Amino acid sequence: MRTLKQYFKDSIQEFNNVTWPTRKQAVRISTIVFVFMIVSAIVLGIVDRLLASGYQVLLSLS
């Protein structure tokens, strides 16, 4: 039980040492992540369409 109590005490101590980003930094980082997510979705969608089309072409040949 003592070790569990020490664990929570140490966790709270470490939590107080965290350097949180400013609001401006958080907004900028969130925007970068959102844009990267949209671009990745578009690229993966295009690749999926191309692979599906190629698969349909292969099926039509048989």
N, C-alpha and C positions, 0 to 999 in steps of 0.2 A: 504494500500500500504506500510505503514511503517513496518508492521509486516512481509510482504514478503521480504522486503529489509533486515530486521534483521535476518530472517531465512537464507538467502543466506550468509550473513556475518558470522553468527555462524557456518554454514556448512563448509565454507572455513576454518575457524579457527579450527574446529575439524579435518578436513582433514589434516591440517598441523601437528596435534598431533599424527597421525597414525604412528606406528612403522612398517616399511615395512621389510619383511624377506630378508635375503641376497640371492644372486643367488644360493649358495650351498644349503641353506635351501629350497628354492623354488623348485629346481630340485629334492631334496630328497622327499619332500612332494608330488610332482607331480608323482614321480615314485611309491610311496606307493599307491596313489589313483589309478593309472593305473593298478598296479598288483592286487589290491583288486577288481577292475572292471572286469578284465579278469577272476579271480577266481570265482567271483559271477556269471558271465555269464555262465561259464562252469557248475557250480553247478545247476543253474536254468535250463540250457539245459538238464542236466541229469534228474532232477526231472520232467521236462516236458515230456521227452521221456518215463519215467517210468509210469507217469499218463496216457499218451496216450496209452501205451501198455495195461495197466490195463483196460482202457475203451474199447479197442478193444476186450479184453478177455471177458468182461462182455457182450458186444454186440453179440459175437459169441455164448454165452450160451443161449441166448433167442431165 
